[in-house]
Amino acid sequence: MQGLNVITPRQNSENASRSPIGDRKRRVREVRIGAVTIGGDYPVAIQSMTLTDTRDAAATLEQIHRLEEAGCEIIRVAVPDDEAAAALPAIKRGMSMPLVADIHFHYKLALKAIDAGVDKIRINPGNLGGEERAKVVTRAAREAGIPMRVGVNSGSLEKDLIDKYGGPTPQGMVESALRHIRFLEDEGFENIVLSLKASNVPRMIEAYTLMREQCDYPLHLGVTEAGPPSTGIIKSAMGIGFLLANGIGETLRVSLTADPVEEVRVGWEILKALGLRSRGPNLVACPSCGRCEVDLIDLTTRVEKAIAGLKKPLHIAVMGCVVNGPGEAREADLAVVGGKNKGLLMKSGKIIATLAEEDLIPALLEECEKFDVSDRPHGTPKLIASA
């Protein structure tokens, strides 16, 4: 099939050994979305989607700016009608990150979004009203030089595939995606990003894993309908994190029933936990125990709030007692270790001050400003692929 680099059994067996975290199991083609490129050797990009009524350009831009400040790199907006499509030029003019139009059912909305200058469209070629209309959209995207994301969701899988596989299985999701790829490639279009989302984490993991064995298009990762943060963060971290740790995935969206800024925050934490990207501090804290002579939960919460605006990729630790704290904080760039009405301030594993509890956080912030991450001692863990 044109454009699909199918992995042979020999290649598959060669890649069977466990890779270091983030190692690409195979070369993935590059796709440019506005000023952001995914695939190849580019870092995993973080996306989100606005919750505002796209017809309200001002409100949508306000949310986009908050998302950008939080570290979002690609933003998607819903385009459900002509009025929403008409707002796209103003939205595009008022933002700097790539803009993606989410299109369902109405092919003319896709054409209007392309005319408005969006950087990518998200479609399902099968629900645009027939093959001829899908061809028109594909040609327009090709002429505009923008990519399309083919989004397959387990909840909207084609009926014949549900019947064939006995439900919304990973195999059916992959077959659906391959159908869409064949259609686009037959039209000479290969500027493609794929997603195979499911709310069931094992199903989502298997679908993406099978898809990566079939083609080299960039994969947009996500657990769809993950739910509120209390459970959605866990599902997303398990599904997205597992795939990224095994070298699968070029961009991601954490789908939460929450402010989308929280989606971006969690996305960055997943990447930081795996050592794939760095943006802002990495905060670690001990779980507390009966030895603590400080309210560690309160201290950690105050430190978290105090460093929230920092952009520097520091490793910061908060420890609850002077018994094990200094040893446990050894790998941190900076650390505070609580004690009875006082605590230790540490830098690169060494105690640099003993301070009253109320002075710990101001002193920590002062050291954060002065700390040069390029001067870390040899052997200190470093995050890679900075923002």
N, C-alpha and C positions, 0 to 999 in steps of 0.2 A: 504494500500500500504506500502510495506516494507520501514522503515526508516522515513516515513513522520508522524510527530506528528500533526495530524489535530486538530485544535481547535474546541471544541464542542460549540453549541450555549450558553450553560451555562457559559463556560469559557469566551466566547466573551462578554456576558453581564456584567460579573464581571469586565472586563477590559475596560468597556465603559467610565468610569469616566476619566476626564482629568488627566494625570500623570504630576508630576513635570518634568521640562525639563531634557531630557536625561535618565529618568527612563526607563528601559527595560520593555516592555509590557509583555514579556515572556522570558523564558530562551532560549538562542541561543547557539547551539553547537559550540565548539571551533574548529578552523582550523588553523594549523600552516603553515606559508609561510616562509621558511627559518628560520631566527631568530625572525620573527614577528608572533605573534599569534593574531587572531581576533576572535570575539565572546566571549561568557562567560562574565567575568567581565573585559576583556581587553579593553583599550581605543580605540576609533575610529581611524583607521590608515589612513594616507594620501598617495595617489598614484599619479603617473603621467606617461606619456609616452614620450619617446624620439621622436624628429622630424628628427633626423639624418638618413642617409642611414646606416642601421645596418651592411652592408658589410664593412663599414669604422669603424673598431673597435676603432681607436684612437679618431676620432671625436665623436663617440657615448659615449665613456668613459669620454671625456671632458664634455659633456652635463650631463651625469649621476653624475659626481662629483659636478657640479654646483647645480643640483637638490638636492643632498644629503645635501649640505651646506645650502640650503634653507629650509630644513626640510622634504624633501620627505622620505618616509619610505619603499615604495615598488615601483619598477620601471618596466615598461613594454616596450618591444621593438618589432617592427614588424619583422616577419620572412617570407618574401614573396618568397624566393627562396633558392636554395642549398648554394649559396655563403654567404647569410645572416646567414644560419644555421651554416656554417663552422666558422663564426666569433664569435659565442656564447661562446666557451671555453675561448677565450682571453678576451672577455668582462666580463665573470663571474670571471675570475682570478683577474681582475683589479678593482673590486668593492666590497663593503662590505654589501650593502643592498640586500634584496631579488630581484631576477631577474625573470620576467614573460615573457614568449614567447607568442606572439599573432599569432595564426595560423588560416588560412582560406583555405579551399578547398583541400589542399595537405596533406594527412595523414602522408606521409613519413617525411615531415618537422617536424611534431609533434614528431615523433619517434627520429629524429635527435636532436631536442631541448632537449628531455628528456635525451638522451645519453650525451648531452653536460653539463648536471648538472643544468639545470634551476630549480627554486624553485616552479614554477607553470606554467601551460599552460592555455591560454584563448582560448576556442574553441566554436564552435557550432556543436554538434554531427551530426546535420542534413546536414551539407555541407562538410563532410569529404570524400564523394565519396561512400556512401553506408554503410549499417549496419555492415557488416563484418569488414570493415576498421575502423569504429568507435570503434568496439570491440577491435581490435588490439591496438589502442591508449589507450583505457581505461585500458586494462590489463597492458600495459607498465607503465602507470602512477601509477597504484596500486603497481606494483612491485618496482617502484622507491620511493614510499612513498610520492609522491607530490600531491597536490590538483589540481583540474581543476575548472576554472570559466566557467560556462555556461552563455554565454552572449546573451540575447534576446534583439533585437532592433526593435522598431516599424516599422522602414523603411525596414526591411528585414524579416517580418513575413511571415510564410508559406501561400501559396495561399489558401489552403483549409480553413484556419482559417480566412483569410480576407473575403472569401466568406461566411463563417458561421456567422460571426459577423458583416458583412457589412462594413468592414474597419479595420484598425490597432487599435483595441480597447484594453483597459487594460485587459479585460476578455480574449481576444485572446492571449495577451502576456503571461498571467499567464498560460493558457492552453498549450502554446508552451513550457514554462519552465517546467511544470509538465511532459510533454512528455519526455523531455530530462532527467529529474530526474529519471523517471521510467526506462528508458533505462539503465542509469548508475547503478542504484540500482539492476537491474536484473543481472548485471555483477558483483555484489558484491562491487560496488564502492560507497562510501558515503563521500569521502573527497572533498566536493563540496562547491563552492561559487557561488552565483547567482547574475545576474544583469538584470534589465528590464528597459532599457533606452529608452527615447523618447525625441524629441526636444520640444514637447508640454508639458509644466510644469504640468497642471492638469492631463493629461494622465499618465505622469510619476509617480506622487504622488499616483494616484489611483492604478496603477499597483503594485507598491511596497507595498502599504497598503494591497491589496488583497493577495499578495504573502506571506506576513508575517502571515496572517491568515491561510495559507495552510501548512507551513513547518517551521522548526527551523534551516534551513541552514543560514549561514551568508549572508548578503546582501551587495553588492557593489553598492553604490549609485552614480548616475550621471545624468545630463541632457545632452544628446548627441547633438553634433552640436549646442552648445549654442551660438556660434558666437563670434564676437570680444569682448574685455573686456567691452566696453561701454554698451552692452546689455547682454552679456554672464554672467557677474558677477551677474547681477540682477536675471536672470533666475536661475542660480545655487544656489544663496543664498535663493531664494524663495523655490525651489524644494527640495534641499538637506537640507536646514535649517528647513523646515516644518517637514520633516520626522524625522530628528534627534531630534527635539523638542518634537516629539511624541514617542520617544523611538525606532525608526526604523532605522536600518543601522549600519553596523559594520566597513565599510571602504568606502572611497569616492575618486572620481576623478572629479575635476572641469575641464570640457572640453572647452578650449578657443582657438580661432584662434589667438594665441599669443605665445611668448616664454613660454615653459612649466614651467619655474621658477615662472611665474605669476600665473599659476594654483595652484602651491603649496602655494604661499603666500595667495591667496584667500581662499584656503582650510583651512589654519590655522586661518584666520580671522573669518570664519564661526564657527569653533569650539570654538574659543576664545569668540566670541559674545554670544554663548550659554552657556559658562562656562564649556564646556566639556573637554578642554585641555588648557594648557598654554605653550606658547613658545615665549619668547621675550616680549617687552612692549605692553600694550594695550593703544593706544593713543586716547584721546578724545579731542575735541575742540569745542568751541561755534561757531555758524554760522556767527558771527559778526553782527553789527548793527551801527546805526548812533552815538552811544555813544563812539565808539572805537576811541582812540587817537593813535593807533598803526596800522601798516599794518598787520592785523591779518593773512591774507592768506600767506603773505611772512614769518611771524614768525612761523606759523604752519609748513610750508614747510621746513623751516630750522631745526626746532626741529625734524621733521620726518626723515630727512636725517641724522641728528646727532645721533639719537638713533637706526638707522637701524641695526647696527651690534650688539646691545646688546642682550644677551640671557636671562637675568634676567626677570621674569614675573612681571614687574612693571606696575602699573596703573598711567599713566602720563596725565596731563591735560594742555591745553593751552587755556587761557581765555583772552578776549579782552578788558576788562575795570575793573577799580577798584571799580565800583559800585556793580555789582553782582558777579564779578569774584571770590573773596575769598569764598563766600558762595557756589557757584557752583563747586568749586574745592575741597570742604571739604573732599570728599570721595577718592580723589586721593592720591597715595603715595607721588607723587611729582607734583608740578604745577608751571607754570610761568603765571603771570597775567600782561598783557601789560598795559602801561600808556603812558603819553606824555614824550618821550625820556627816560623813565625809567620803571621799572616794579617790581613786587613782586616775590620772590621765596618762595614757600610754601612746607612744609613737613608734611604729616599726618594731613592736615587741619590747620596748624599753620604757620604764616608768620615767616620766619627765616632770611630774608634779603630783603632790598630794593636796587636795583642795576640799573646801567645804562643799557640801552637796549642792548648794545653790549656785556655786561658781563653776560646776563641772561643764554644763552645757555652753555657757558663754566662752569658756576656755577651749572647748572642743571646736566650736565654730571658728574661733580665731586660728586654731591650728589647721582647720580645713582650708581656710583661705591661703595659708602659707604653704601648704603641702604641695610638693612638686612630684607628680606621679612618675615622672621620668627618673627620679632618684630612688625608686624603691630598691631595697637591698636584693641581691641575687637570691632567687628561690621564692620570693614572695609571689603568690598567685596573681596573675594579671589577666584581665578580661581582654578579649580580642575584638577586632572589627568595630572600632568605635563609631559612634553615630556621626 
